[in-house]
């Protein structure tokens, strides 16, 4: 019967650490990009995620509110946010078709 050895140098442990590191970095990136959190809330979530890693990440995604606006509250006909859309005389009232050479 083959013996099963649990050591931290095996390829499965390495893969688990890589996956955990990717999830941890993605969670911290998501935390820092949240608009709804104040600075003290971000610091608190950072501490929870860092010192209670698995439970902290799960709590963060299950407890924290989502930033997305529900589809029913989203504006229907919103103008583009870019000032480079359209023609130059539409974007700059002082610019006319005739003055462009």
Order of alpha helices (4+ residues) and beta strands (2+ residues): alpha-alpha-alpha-alpha
